[in-house]
């Protein structure tokens, strides 16, 4: 168990028997009254972002997660297939768990986050930079350019 002082962006907590990722948080100490923490929590199952307020110092159940490097292999409909770089075992993930699946190319390295207790996939984090090639663009016309 941890307190609200341990909050940080990206932390996965259990709240109301569901798993949430902390998207944003702010410690607030008003002039009158007790301190509190204002947060935005993203539900891992539904993807909805909900605002929530915790009293300062309240105990929160932080969930243990594991981050592993995987290599993207191929897409089969709505499923994306990946290979673990250490054990070479293959797994598949639904496209709803991948933030920018349109930018995945075969062979890309991604980081898959799994819940340690249940061994379920929570998310798939894309690399910070992706090198792509523009294959087609509309021809430019006179007057359609921007200048500074």
KETOR-529172 format. One record per residue: residue number from 1; residue in one letter; y, z, x of N, C-alpha, C, CB in turn. Coordinates in nm, 2 decimals. Atoms other than C-alpha are relative to their C-alpha. Glycine has a CB too. Example, Ala and Ser with C-alpha at 12.3 -4.5 7.8 and 13.67 -1.06 7.14 Angstrom:
<sites>
SITE num residu   n.c2   n.c3   n.c1  ca.c2  ca.c3  ca.c1   c.c2   c.c3   c.c1  cb.c2  cb.c3  cb.c1
SITE   1      A  -0.12   0.00   0.09  -0.45   0.78   1.23   0.12   0.00   0.09   0.00   0.12  -0.10
SITE   2      S  -0.11   0.00  -0.09  -0.11   0.71   1.37   0.11   0.08  -0.08   0.05  -0.14   0.04
</sites>
This chain:
<sites>
SITE num residu   n.c2   n.c3   n.c1  ca.c2  ca.c3  ca.c1   c.c2   c.c3   c.c1  cb.c2  cb.c3  cb.c1
SITE   1      X  -0.12   0.00   0.08   0.00   0.00   0.00   0.12   0.00   0.09   0.00   0.12  -0.10
SITE   2      X  -0.13   0.01  -0.08   0.35  -0.08   0.12   0.11   0.03  -0.10   0.01  -0.14   0.07
SITE   3      X  -0.12  -0.03   0.08   0.70  -0.02  -0.01   0.09  -0.13   0.00   0.08   0.12   0.05
SITE   4      X  -0.10   0.11   0.01   0.99  -0.25  -0.10   0.07  -0.03   0.13   0.10   0.02  -0.11
SITE   5      X  -0.06   0.02  -0.13   1.12  -0.20   0.25  -0.08  -0.10   0.08   0.01   0.13   0.08
SITE   6      X   0.09   0.09  -0.07   0.83  -0.42   0.37   0.01  -0.14  -0.05  -0.14   0.05   0.00
SITE   7      X  -0.01   0.13   0.06   0.93  -0.72   0.16   0.06  -0.10   0.10   0.09   0.00  -0.13
SITE   8      X  -0.05   0.11  -0.07   0.98  -1.05   0.33  -0.04  -0.13  -0.07  -0.05   0.00   0.15
SITE   9      X   0.03   0.13   0.07   0.99  -1.42   0.22  -0.14  -0.05   0.04   0.10  -0.10   0.03
SITE  10      X   0.13   0.05  -0.03   0.64  -1.56   0.19  -0.11   0.10  -0.01  -0.01  -0.06   0.13
SITE  11      X   0.09  -0.10   0.01   0.47  -1.23   0.15  -0.08  -0.01  -0.14   0.06   0.14   0.01
SITE  12      X   0.07   0.01   0.12   0.19  -1.23  -0.11  -0.04   0.14  -0.05  -0.14  -0.08   0.02
SITE  13      X   0.02  -0.13   0.06   0.17  -0.93  -0.35  -0.07  -0.01  -0.13   0.14   0.07  -0.02
SITE  14      X   0.06  -0.01   0.13  -0.02  -0.82  -0.65   0.09   0.08  -0.09  -0.15   0.07   0.01
SITE  15      X  -0.09  -0.06   0.10   0.20  -0.74  -0.95  -0.05  -0.03  -0.14   0.15  -0.05   0.02
SITE  16      X   0.06   0.01   0.14   0.07  -0.69  -1.31  -0.13  -0.08   0.00   0.11  -0.08  -0.08
SITE  17      X   0.14   0.06  -0.02  -0.28  -0.79  -1.19   0.00  -0.15   0.02  -0.08   0.03  -0.13
SITE  18      X  -0.01   0.15  -0.04  -0.16  -1.14  -1.07   0.05   0.00   0.14   0.08  -0.08  -0.10
SITE  19      X  -0.05   0.02  -0.14  -0.09  -1.27  -0.73   0.13  -0.08   0.00  -0.10  -0.08   0.09
SITE  20      X  -0.13   0.07  -0.01   0.27  -1.37  -0.65   0.04  -0.01   0.15   0.11   0.09  -0.08
SITE  21      X  -0.06   0.02  -0.13   0.45  -1.50  -0.35   0.15   0.03  -0.01  -0.02  -0.15   0.06
SITE  22      X  -0.15  -0.03   0.00   0.80  -1.36  -0.27   0.07  -0.12   0.05   0.03   0.13   0.09
SITE  23      X  -0.08   0.11  -0.04   1.03  -1.65  -0.27   0.14   0.04   0.06   0.03  -0.10  -0.12
SITE  24      X  -0.14  -0.05  -0.04   1.36  -1.46  -0.23   0.01   0.15  -0.04   0.11  -0.08  -0.07
SITE  25      X  -0.02  -0.14   0.03   1.46  -1.09  -0.22   0.13   0.04   0.05  -0.12   0.09   0.05
SITE  26      X  -0.12  -0.05  -0.04   1.77  -0.89  -0.19   0.01   0.15  -0.03   0.12  -0.07  -0.07
SITE  27      X  -0.01  -0.15   0.02   1.81  -0.51  -0.14   0.15   0.02  -0.05  -0.02   0.08   0.13
SITE  28      X  -0.13  -0.02   0.06   2.10  -0.39  -0.36   0.02   0.16  -0.01   0.01  -0.06  -0.14
SITE  29      X  -0.04  -0.14   0.01   2.27  -0.05  -0.33   0.13   0.01  -0.07   0.01   0.07   0.14
SITE  30      X  -0.13  -0.01   0.08   2.52  -0.01  -0.61   0.08   0.12   0.03  -0.03  -0.01  -0.15
SITE  31      X  -0.08  -0.12  -0.03   2.81   0.23  -0.58  -0.04   0.12  -0.08   0.14  -0.03  -0.03
SITE  32      X   0.04  -0.11   0.09   2.67   0.43  -0.87  -0.15  -0.03  -0.04   0.09   0.01  -0.13
SITE  33      X   0.14   0.03   0.04   2.30   0.47  -0.93  -0.09  -0.01   0.12  -0.02  -0.12  -0.09
SITE  34      X   0.09   0.01  -0.11   1.99   0.43  -0.72  -0.02  -0.15   0.04  -0.14   0.05  -0.04
SITE  35      X   0.02   0.14  -0.06   1.90   0.13  -0.50  -0.11  -0.07  -0.06  -0.02   0.01   0.16
SITE  36      X   0.11   0.08   0.05   1.68  -0.15  -0.61  -0.01  -0.13   0.08   0.02  -0.03  -0.15
SITE  37      X   0.03   0.13  -0.06   1.53  -0.48  -0.49  -0.01  -0.11  -0.10  -0.12   0.01   0.10
SITE  38      X   0.01   0.11   0.10   1.60  -0.80  -0.68  -0.08  -0.11   0.07   0.15  -0.05  -0.03
SITE  39      X   0.09   0.10  -0.06   1.33  -1.06  -0.62  -0.02  -0.12  -0.09  -0.14   0.06   0.03
SITE  40      X   0.05   0.12   0.07   1.22  -1.41  -0.72  -0.15  -0.01   0.04   0.08  -0.13   0.02
SITE  41      X   0.14   0.01  -0.03   0.84  -1.42  -0.74  -0.06  -0.12  -0.06  -0.07   0.13  -0.06
SITE  42      X   0.07   0.12   0.05   0.63  -1.73  -0.77  -0.15   0.03  -0.03   0.01  -0.12   0.11
SITE  43      X   0.13  -0.02   0.04   0.31  -1.70  -0.96  -0.09  -0.10   0.07  -0.02  -0.01  -0.16
SITE  44      X   0.08   0.09  -0.08   0.03  -1.85  -0.75  -0.08  -0.09  -0.09  -0.09   0.08   0.09
SITE  45      X   0.08   0.08   0.09  -0.18  -1.97  -1.05   0.08  -0.10  -0.07  -0.07   0.09  -0.10
SITE  46      X  -0.08   0.09   0.09   0.09  -2.12  -1.27   0.11  -0.07   0.08   0.06   0.08  -0.11
SITE  47      X  -0.11   0.06  -0.07   0.36  -2.20  -1.01   0.14   0.04  -0.05  -0.02  -0.15   0.00
SITE  48      X  -0.13  -0.04   0.06   0.63  -2.04  -1.23   0.07   0.10   0.09  -0.01   0.05  -0.14
SITE  49      X  -0.08  -0.09  -0.08   0.92  -1.86  -1.05   0.06   0.10  -0.10   0.10  -0.07   0.09
SITE  50      X  -0.05  -0.11   0.09   1.01  -1.53  -1.22   0.09   0.09   0.07  -0.12   0.07  -0.07
SITE  51      X  -0.09  -0.10  -0.06   1.30  -1.30  -1.15  -0.06   0.14  -0.03   0.14  -0.01  -0.05
SITE  52      X   0.05  -0.14   0.02   1.19  -0.93  -1.11   0.08   0.10   0.08  -0.15   0.00   0.04
SITE  53      X  -0.08  -0.10  -0.07   1.36  -0.61  -1.01  -0.10   0.12   0.02   0.12   0.05  -0.08
SITE  54      X   0.08  -0.11  -0.03   1.18  -0.33  -0.83   0.09   0.12   0.05  -0.10  -0.03   0.12
SITE  55      X  -0.08  -0.11  -0.06   1.32   0.02  -0.77  -0.03   0.02   0.15  -0.04   0.14  -0.08
SITE  56      X   0.02  -0.01  -0.15   1.37   0.09  -0.40  -0.11   0.11   0.03   0.13   0.04   0.07
SITE  57      X   0.10  -0.09  -0.04   1.07   0.26  -0.24  -0.12   0.00  -0.08   0.06   0.13   0.00
SITE  58      X   0.12   0.00   0.09   0.82   0.18  -0.51  -0.12  -0.06   0.08   0.02  -0.09  -0.13
SITE  59      X   0.12   0.05  -0.07   0.46   0.12  -0.38  -0.05  -0.14  -0.06  -0.11   0.10  -0.01
SITE  60      X   0.05   0.14   0.04   0.34  -0.25  -0.39  -0.13  -0.03   0.08   0.11  -0.10   0.04
SITE  61      X   0.13   0.04  -0.06  -0.01  -0.38  -0.32   0.02  -0.13   0.07  -0.11   0.00  -0.11
SITE  62      X  -0.01   0.12  -0.08   0.02  -0.64  -0.04  -0.14  -0.06   0.02   0.08   0.02   0.13
SITE  63      X   0.13   0.06  -0.01  -0.26  -0.89  -0.04  -0.02  -0.06   0.14  -0.02  -0.11  -0.11
SITE  64      X   0.03   0.06  -0.13  -0.43  -1.00   0.29  -0.04  -0.14  -0.02  -0.11   0.08   0.07
SITE  65      X   0.03   0.14   0.00  -0.44  -1.37   0.35  -0.03  -0.05   0.14   0.12  -0.08  -0.06
SITE  66      X   0.04   0.06  -0.13  -0.58  -1.59   0.62   0.05  -0.14   0.01  -0.16   0.00   0.02
SITE  67      X  -0.05   0.13  -0.02  -0.42  -1.90   0.76  -0.08  -0.07   0.10   0.16   0.00   0.04
SITE  68      X   0.09   0.07  -0.09  -0.64  -2.16   0.91   0.05  -0.15   0.01  -0.15   0.00  -0.04
SITE  69      X  -0.03   0.14  -0.02  -0.58  -2.50   1.06  -0.11  -0.09  -0.05   0.03  -0.03   0.15
SITE  70      X   0.09   0.10   0.05  -0.74  -2.79   0.88   0.06  -0.14   0.02  -0.02   0.02  -0.16
SITE  71      X  -0.04   0.14  -0.02  -0.73  -3.17   0.92  -0.03  -0.07  -0.13  -0.08  -0.06   0.12
SITE  72      X   0.01   0.07   0.13  -0.67  -3.39   0.62  -0.09  -0.12   0.02   0.14  -0.05  -0.05
SITE  73      X   0.09   0.11  -0.01  -0.96  -3.64   0.57   0.03  -0.11  -0.09  -0.14   0.05  -0.02
SITE  74      X  -0.02   0.10   0.09  -0.92  -3.83   0.25   0.03   0.06  -0.14  -0.12  -0.10  -0.01
SITE  75      X  -0.03  -0.04   0.14  -0.82  -3.82  -0.12  -0.10  -0.06  -0.09   0.15  -0.04  -0.04
SITE  76      X   0.09   0.05   0.10  -1.06  -3.85  -0.41   0.05   0.04  -0.14  -0.14   0.06   0.02
SITE  77      X  -0.06  -0.03   0.13  -0.86  -3.87  -0.74   0.11   0.11   0.02  -0.10   0.05  -0.10
SITE  78      X  -0.09  -0.11  -0.02  -0.68  -3.53  -0.77  -0.04   0.10   0.10   0.01   0.07  -0.13
SITE  79      X   0.05  -0.09  -0.11  -0.88  -3.37  -0.49   0.03  -0.05   0.14  -0.15   0.02  -0.02
SITE  80      X  -0.03   0.03  -0.14  -0.78  -3.37  -0.13  -0.11   0.07   0.09   0.14   0.04   0.05
SITE  81      X   0.11  -0.06  -0.08  -1.06  -3.32   0.13   0.05   0.03   0.14  -0.12  -0.10   0.01
SITE  82      X  -0.04  -0.04  -0.13  -1.00  -3.13   0.45  -0.12   0.05   0.08   0.11   0.12  -0.01
SITE  83      X   0.10  -0.05  -0.08  -1.20  -3.03   0.75   0.05   0.12   0.09  -0.06  -0.11   0.09
SITE  84      X  -0.04  -0.11  -0.08  -1.18  -2.69   0.93  -0.01  -0.04   0.15  -0.09   0.13  -0.03
SITE  85      X   0.00   0.04  -0.14  -1.09  -2.75   1.29  -0.09   0.08   0.09   0.14   0.00   0.06
SITE  86      X   0.09  -0.09  -0.08  -1.30  -2.46   1.42  -0.15  -0.02  -0.03   0.04   0.14  -0.01
SITE  87      X   0.14   0.00   0.05  -1.62  -2.47   1.21  -0.05  -0.14  -0.04  -0.02   0.10  -0.11
SITE  88      X   0.02   0.14   0.04  -1.60  -2.84   1.11  -0.06  -0.01  -0.14  -0.10  -0.07   0.09
SITE  89      X   0.04   0.00   0.14  -1.69  -2.74   0.75   0.11  -0.07  -0.08  -0.04   0.14  -0.05
SITE  90      X  -0.09   0.07   0.08  -1.53  -2.95   0.48   0.02   0.07  -0.13  -0.05  -0.14  -0.03
SITE  91      X  -0.03  -0.06   0.13  -1.35  -2.83   0.17   0.10  -0.09  -0.07   0.07   0.14   0.02
SITE  92      X  -0.10   0.08   0.07  -1.14  -2.98  -0.10   0.09   0.09  -0.08  -0.08  -0.09  -0.10
SITE  93      X  -0.11  -0.07   0.06  -0.82  -2.87  -0.27   0.06  -0.09  -0.11   0.11   0.05   0.10
SITE  94      X  -0.07   0.07   0.11  -0.66  -2.97  -0.60   0.14  -0.03   0.04   0.00   0.09  -0.13
SITE  95      X  -0.13   0.05  -0.05  -0.33  -3.16  -0.56   0.11   0.10  -0.05   0.03  -0.13  -0.06
SITE  96      X  -0.10  -0.10   0.04  -0.14  -2.88  -0.75   0.03   0.11   0.10  -0.05   0.06  -0.13
SITE  97      X  -0.01  -0.10  -0.11  -0.19  -2.65  -0.45   0.07  -0.05   0.12  -0.13   0.06   0.03
SITE  98      X  -0.06   0.06  -0.12  -0.03  -2.89  -0.21   0.14  -0.04  -0.04  -0.08  -0.13   0.05
SITE  99      X  -0.14   0.02   0.04   0.35  -2.90  -0.22   0.05  -0.14   0.01   0.09   0.09   0.09
SITE 100      X  -0.05   0.14  -0.02   0.42  -3.25  -0.08  -0.11  -0.09   0.03   0.11  -0.01   0.11
SITE 101      X   0.12   0.07  -0.03   0.09  -3.43  -0.11   0.03  -0.15   0.02  -0.10   0.02  -0.12
SITE 102      X  -0.03   0.14  -0.02   0.26  -3.77  -0.11   0.02  -0.04   0.15   0.13  -0.04  -0.08
SITE 103      X  -0.03   0.02  -0.14   0.34  -3.73   0.26  -0.12   0.02   0.09   0.11   0.09   0.04
SITE 104      X   0.12  -0.02  -0.08  -0.01  -3.66   0.37  -0.06  -0.13   0.05  -0.11   0.08  -0.08
SITE 105      X   0.07   0.11  -0.05  -0.17  -3.91   0.60  -0.13   0.05   0.06   0.09  -0.08   0.11
SITE 106      X   0.13  -0.04  -0.06  -0.53  -3.91   0.73   0.02   0.04   0.14  -0.10  -0.12  -0.01
SITE 107      X  -0.01  -0.05  -0.14  -0.56  -3.70   1.04   0.10   0.11   0.01   0.02  -0.11   0.09
SITE 108      X  -0.11  -0.10  -0.02  -0.26  -3.47   0.97  -0.06   0.14   0.00   0.10  -0.02  -0.12
SITE 109      X   0.03  -0.14   0.00  -0.29  -3.11   1.05   0.08   0.08  -0.10   0.02   0.06   0.15
SITE 110      X  -0.06  -0.09   0.10  -0.22  -2.86   0.77  -0.05   0.14   0.02  -0.02  -0.06  -0.15
SITE 111      X   0.04  -0.14   0.00  -0.24  -2.49   0.73  -0.04   0.04  -0.14   0.11   0.09   0.06
SITE 112      X   0.04  -0.04   0.13  -0.45  -2.37   0.44  -0.01   0.16  -0.01  -0.14  -0.06  -0.03
SITE 113      X   0.00  -0.15   0.02  -0.39  -2.01   0.31  -0.10   0.04  -0.10   0.15   0.04  -0.04
SITE 114      X   0.10  -0.05   0.09  -0.68  -1.83   0.16   0.01   0.15  -0.02  -0.14  -0.04   0.05
SITE 115      X   0.00  -0.14   0.03  -0.71  -1.49  -0.01  -0.12   0.06   0.07   0.00   0.03  -0.15
SITE 116      X   0.11  -0.06  -0.08  -0.92  -1.27   0.22  -0.11   0.06  -0.09   0.06   0.10   0.09
SITE 117      X   0.10  -0.07   0.09  -1.09  -1.07  -0.06  -0.09  -0.09  -0.08   0.07   0.10  -0.09
SITE 118      X   0.08   0.09   0.10  -1.19  -1.35  -0.30  -0.03  -0.13   0.07   0.08  -0.03  -0.12
SITE 119      X   0.02   0.13  -0.07  -1.19  -1.64  -0.04   0.04  -0.12  -0.08  -0.15  -0.01   0.03
SITE 120      X  -0.05   0.11   0.07  -1.00  -1.86  -0.28   0.13  -0.06   0.07   0.04   0.04  -0.15
SITE 121      X  -0.11   0.06  -0.07  -0.74  -2.11  -0.16   0.13   0.03  -0.08  -0.02  -0.16   0.01
SITE 122      X  -0.13  -0.03   0.06  -0.38  -2.00  -0.24   0.09  -0.12   0.01   0.06   0.13   0.06
SITE 123      X  -0.09   0.12  -0.02  -0.18  -2.29  -0.09  -0.04  -0.08   0.12   0.14   0.06   0.01
SITE 124      X   0.02   0.09  -0.12  -0.17  -2.57   0.16   0.14  -0.03   0.05  -0.08  -0.13  -0.04
SITE 125      X  -0.13   0.01  -0.06   0.13  -2.57   0.39   0.00  -0.12   0.09   0.04   0.12   0.08
SITE 126      X  -0.02   0.12  -0.08   0.25  -2.90   0.53   0.06   0.02   0.13   0.08  -0.10  -0.08
SITE 127      X  -0.08  -0.02  -0.12   0.37  -2.95   0.88   0.15  -0.02  -0.02  -0.06  -0.11   0.11
SITE 128      X  -0.14   0.01   0.01   0.74  -2.92   0.94   0.05  -0.14   0.01   0.07   0.09   0.11
SITE 129      X  -0.05   0.14  -0.02   0.78  -3.28   1.05  -0.12  -0.10  -0.02   0.06  -0.02   0.14
SITE 130      X   0.10   0.10   0.03   0.59  -3.59   0.94   0.06  -0.14   0.04  -0.05  -0.01  -0.15
SITE 131      X  -0.05   0.13  -0.04   0.63  -3.93   1.11  -0.06  -0.11  -0.10  -0.04  -0.03   0.15
SITE 132      X   0.04   0.11   0.10   0.62  -4.22   0.85   0.07  -0.12   0.04   0.03   0.05  -0.14
SITE 133      X  -0.06   0.13  -0.03   0.70  -4.59   0.87   0.05  -0.06  -0.13  -0.10  -0.09   0.07
SITE 134      X  -0.05   0.07   0.12   0.92  -4.76   0.61  -0.05  -0.14   0.01   0.16   0.00   0.00
SITE 135      X   0.06   0.13   0.00   0.73  -5.07   0.51   0.08  -0.10  -0.08  -0.14   0.01  -0.06
SITE 136      X  -0.08   0.10   0.09   0.97  -5.22   0.25   0.13   0.07  -0.04  -0.08  -0.05  -0.12
SITE 137      X  -0.13  -0.05   0.05   1.33  -5.17   0.15   0.07  -0.12  -0.06   0.09   0.07   0.10
SITE 138      X  -0.08   0.10   0.06   1.56  -5.37  -0.07   0.11  -0.05   0.10   0.07   0.05  -0.13
SITE 139      X  -0.10   0.05  -0.09   1.80  -5.60   0.12   0.14   0.05  -0.03   0.00  -0.15   0.00
SITE 140      X  -0.13  -0.05   0.02   2.15  -5.47   0.17   0.09  -0.11  -0.05   0.06   0.06   0.13
SITE 141      X  -0.10   0.10   0.06   2.44  -5.64  -0.02   0.13   0.05   0.05  -0.01  -0.01  -0.15
SITE 142      X  -0.14  -0.03  -0.04   2.80  -5.66   0.08   0.06   0.10  -0.10   0.08  -0.13   0.01
SITE 143      X  -0.07  -0.10   0.08   2.99  -5.36  -0.04  -0.09   0.12  -0.04   0.05  -0.06  -0.13
SITE 144      X   0.09  -0.11   0.03   2.68  -5.14  -0.08  -0.03   0.09   0.12  -0.13  -0.05  -0.05
SITE 145      X   0.02  -0.08  -0.12   2.72  -4.97   0.26   0.10   0.12   0.00   0.02  -0.08   0.13
SITE 146      X  -0.09  -0.11  -0.01   2.87  -4.63   0.33   0.06   0.01   0.14  -0.07   0.14  -0.03
SITE 147      X  -0.07  -0.01  -0.13   3.13  -4.58   0.61   0.07   0.13   0.00   0.09  -0.12   0.03
SITE 148      X  -0.07  -0.12  -0.01   3.29  -4.27   0.74   0.13  -0.02   0.07  -0.08   0.11   0.08
</sites>
